[in-house]
Amino acid sequence: MQISEAITSVLTVRDYKHGAKAPDAVIRRIVEAARSTASAHNRQTWYFIVIKDRATLEKLTELSKTGEHIRFASFAIAVVTNPSNKWHRIDGARAVQNMAIQAWSDGLGCSWVGTINRERVKKLLSIPKNLYLLTIVPFGYPKRTLSGFRKNRKPLSEVAFGEKFGANYESPG
Ligand SMILES: Cc1cc2nc3c(=O)[nH]c(=O)nc-3n(C[C@H](O)[C@H](O)[C@H](O)COP(=O)(O)O)c2cc1C
């Protein structure tokens, strides 16, 4: 898949083929995509916990109000950042986007889960107290074929301007 195709077609996926296993090499590529991300001052104040254990995935589901689909994922990655760095959330979010695009190009979908009982998940995953659990990202093979998904975005004219805010952007395409 071309990069531009992956970027424009990637979607949030919550409907996974239940527990279908992803090869370790694919998981490794996703983790490398996270590690390769640029960060403010190149501080890289992030950690990525790969969770494959089904009992842990089940517990994470119970501790995530908006993460009902975690239990059906192939695996999940908890993204942990360090609040001593004021850019930690931005850096972590960019790493998640790189993971999502890498996963998509390997046929996997994922979703950011944000409403989490952070204190309890931190205990469950032995995350040090001073660190921040940014998100849990479940990954899995979509139940539908990728062509069965539709993206819903604002039109370009509403979000892109030429030279000044609100001015028409003349796009060649
Ligand atoms: C910062 C952030 C937080 C999100 N939190 C959740 C969440 O807690 N649970 C969930 O199912 N999806 C969550 N999502 C997924 C969004 O709802 C989804 O990306 C958005 O509706 C667009 O869908 P699409 O990517 O399929 O077009 C989150 C996405 C982002 C970027």
The ligand as an SDF file (V2000), in Angstrom:
LIG
                    3D

 31 33  0  0  0  0  0  0  0  0999 V2000
   -7.8830   11.3200   20.8920 C   0  0  0  0  0  0  0  0  0  0  0  0
   -8.8620   10.2580   20.4650 C   0  0  0  0  0  0  0  0  0  0  0  0
   -9.6390    9.6050   21.4280 C   0  0  0  0  0  0  0  0  0  0  0  0
  -10.5110    8.5790   21.0660 C   0  0  0  0  0  0  0  0  0  0  0  0
  -11.1720    7.8550   22.0220 N   0  0  0  0  0  0  0  0  0  0  0  0
  -11.9060    6.7800   21.6520 C   0  0  0  0  0  0  0  0  0  0  0  0
  -12.4730    5.9240   22.6400 C   0  0  0  0  0  0  0  0  0  0  0  0
  -12.2940    6.1180   23.8480 O   0  0  0  0  0  0  0  0  0  0  0  0
  -13.1870    4.8470   22.2180 N   0  0  0  0  0  0  0  0  0  0  0  0
  -13.3710    4.5940   20.8910 C   0  0  0  0  0  0  0  0  0  0  0  0
  -14.0280    3.5870   20.5710 O   0  0  0  0  0  0  0  0  0  0  0  0
  -12.8420    5.3850   19.9230 N   0  0  0  0  0  0  0  0  0  0  0  0
  -12.1160    6.4600   20.2780 C   0  0  0  0  0  0  0  0  0  0  0  0
  -11.5200    7.2490   19.3050 N   0  0  0  0  0  0  0  0  0  0  0  0
  -11.7790    6.9740   17.8720 C   0  0  0  0  0  0  0  0  0  0  0  0
  -12.6110    8.1050   17.2030 C   0  0  0  0  0  0  0  0  0  0  0  0
  -13.9190    8.0840   17.6970 O   0  0  0  0  0  0  0  0  0  0  0  0
  -12.5860    7.9040   15.6920 C   0  0  0  0  0  0  0  0  0  0  0  0
  -11.2500    7.9610   15.2400 O   0  0  0  0  0  0  0  0  0  0  0  0
  -13.3930    8.9720   14.9670 C   0  0  0  0  0  0  0  0  0  0  0  0
  -14.7590    8.7940   15.2450 O   0  0  0  0  0  0  0  0  0  0  0  0
  -13.1840    8.9480   13.4700 C   0  0  0  0  0  0  0  0  0  0  0  0
  -13.4520    7.6660   12.9990 O   0  0  0  0  0  0  0  0  0  0  0  0
  -12.6820    7.1350   11.7030 P   0  0  0  0  0  0  0  0  0  0  0  0
  -11.2340    7.1840   12.0640 O   0  0  0  0  0  0  0  0  0  0  0  0
  -13.1680    5.7250   11.5070 O   0  0  0  0  0  0  0  0  0  0  0  0
  -13.0360    8.0120   10.5750 O   0  0  0  0  0  0  0  0  0  0  0  0
  -10.6620    8.2600   19.6770 C   0  0  0  0  0  0  0  0  0  0  0  0
   -9.8790    8.9340   18.7180 C   0  0  0  0  0  0  0  0  0  0  0  0
   -8.9830    9.8860   19.1000 C   0  0  0  0  0  0  0  0  0  0  0  0
   -8.1000   10.5350   18.0330 C   0  0  0  0  0  0  0  0  0  0  0  0
  1  2  1  0
  2  3  1  0
  2 30  2  0
  3  4  2  0
  4  5  1  0
  4 28  1  0
  5  6  2  0
  6  7  1  0
  6 13  1  0
  7  8  2  0
  7  9  1  0
  9 10  1  0
 10 11  2  0
 10 12  1  0
 12 13  2  0
 13 14  1  0
 14 15  1  0
 14 28  1  0
 15 16  1  0
 16 17  1  0
 16 18  1  0
 18 19  1  0
 18 20  1  0
 20 21  1  0
 20 22  1  0
 22 23  1  0
 23 24  1  0
 24 25  2  0
 24 26  1  0
 24 27  1  0
 28 29  2  0
 29 30  1  0
 30 31  1  0
M  END
$$$$
